[in-house]
Amino acid sequence: MGLVFIIPFLFVLLLYLYVRLNDAKLMQLPHDVASAFSPKRISAKDALEAAAASEKVTTDLITKVFLPPRTGRRYSCHFQAGFLGGWIVRHLLERGEHPKRIRVLDIRAPTRPDLTSGIAKDVDFHQVDVSNGEQVQAAFSAPWPPSPDVEEHEDPPAAPEITIFHTAANIRFYERDYRLLHLSDKVNVEGTRNVLAAARATGASILIYTSSGSVSVRRTRLWLWPWEQRPQFIVQTFKDDDDDDRSLATHHDEMFSNYAASKLKAERLVRAADGTPSGQQRQGRLRTGCLRPGNGIYGPGGDILCGAYLARQVNPSWAQDVLQNFIYVENASLAHFCYERRLIETARGSPNPDLGGQAFCVVDDGPPVTYGDVYTVLATLTDGRTVFPRLSATTMLTLAHVFEGLHVARSLVASSSSPVLRHIARFVPAPTGDLVNLQPSLFSLTMPHLIWDDSRARASPENGGLGYKPRWTTLSALCKLVEEHKRTEGCFEARSLVGGISLGFLDRFRRPVQQKGE
């Protein structure tokens, strides 16, 4: 009878010891990584000092000093919930572009106050599903509204040329099963193909595509043998060049998720389209370029990273010691304008290197930060209302595999050609809400230390760079994010609620605070 109790006890003990040992290897910032890339951690004092300095910086200063000057061109901006794309529109208006020369294509109308008031309400909006080729073509072919307020001497004799900023994406980062890839491809690949076709048909001359730094991220095994010290790809560094496909994953199961795989396919479509004929007479040329923001884009207006932390308040985490680059949304917007400027200069005969058809990674100014640094800033500046309970990475990874199995099973059965199986799908449990994010792909993106070197983008145009000079460090941008959160009294875009994860039993950590949803 003793063995009946001893064997289960030993099993539980060994399991507990394995979890503790595995956590100790995963949930740490190796000294060699910290010393090489970011030796100093952000303190509460640093956050308070940065917040005080941030209040003195005005939007006008950023617009006048850092954004390239107005062009008078027409702009077609394609969103998917309007976060980065919304900031691009806002910056276009702030630098003096006429609202009637800006066209927005999105699956739903904008809700952000800065996009629905003032001169922004005069922007030409078309409700479009980017995966529907006919809708995209119809929106591109629609007549542009007249712009009577533009001075005569500013108008070229012919219709202004068109720049396209294509930021729309379906961010299903939580899926990695190849059988579900079509769900990401629908918007990210087919939508991009539709935009390229419509762009060439209507004579657009420049298209800047928002790819993702995650196209370079390798999937890594986080279940370690007791004798292993760290996962193979726990530290990943990226330095792009103009022919960097050799360093990218060649097999689907090497990429961190279906999202990255679909974004890479779309990126290759865009790069291959550089220099192709454009216009009904095929006399023009479409110049293209891609940007790889690394890692997540965050900021006011509906981000699913740091803004989601503020919206949710209670944020269970196991990534406190993970070091990564981030990019603030205004820095990302600036990079798009820099790339556009370089392609315009090339079209005008600039002797600088031609950057068409390339991909550039871009990140915030300053060193990378740990998620713990981000948590310190947000917790400090919200007076402790935003909290980050620390959980076991190994335990949550185990749960993630369970959720993945349920999600994949339900998705495959629900899409079956058999009516019987589709009926059975209703009885297959699956994670709902933001718990769908808790799948192994999340760990492949948030557990490795990911370092992007964007020195090529920051190089001068004469040296083959974009001339990208980000205004914001991650610390100063986080201060700006919290400042905006307070200014709007805790209101947030609904999009922020779908990022990250929340666990109901952790609500006891919640501080008493009033929150307003959209």
Secondary structure as UniProt FT lines:
FT   HELIX           2..26
FT   HELIX           31..37
FT   HELIX           44..54
FT   TURN            55..56
FT   HELIX           59..66
FT   STRAND          74..78
FT   HELIX           84..94
FT   TURN            95..96
FT   HELIX           99..101
FT   STRAND          102..106
FT   HELIX           113..115
FT   HELIX           118..122
FT   STRAND          124..127
FT   TURN            130..131
FT   HELIX           133..141
FT   TURN            148..149
FT   HELIX           152..154
FT   STRAND          162..166
FT   TURN            173..174
FT   HELIX           178..180
FT   HELIX           181..185
FT   HELIX           186..191
FT   HELIX           192..201
FT   TURN            202..203
FT   STRAND          206..210
FT   HELIX           213..216
FT   TURN            226..227
FT   TURN            232..233
FT   STRAND          235..239
FT   TURN            242..243
FT   HELIX           244..247
FT   HELIX           252..254
FT   HELIX           258..272
FT   TURN            273..275
FT   STRAND          276..278
FT   TURN            280..281
FT   STRAND          284..293
FT   STRAND          297..298
FT   TURN            300..302
FT   HELIX           306..312
FT   TURN            320..321
FT   STRAND          323..324
FT   STRAND          327..328
FT   HELIX           329..347
FT   TURN            348..349
FT   TURN            356..357
FT   STRAND          359..362
FT   STRAND          369..370
FT   HELIX           371..381
FT   TURN            382..384
FT   HELIX           393..414
FT   HELIX           419..424
FT   HELIX           425..427
FT   HELIX           433..437
FT   HELIX           440..446
FT   STRAND          449..453
FT   HELIX           455..458
FT   HELIX           461..463
FT   HELIX           474..487
FT   TURN            488..490
FT   HELIX           494..498
FT   HELIX           504..509
//
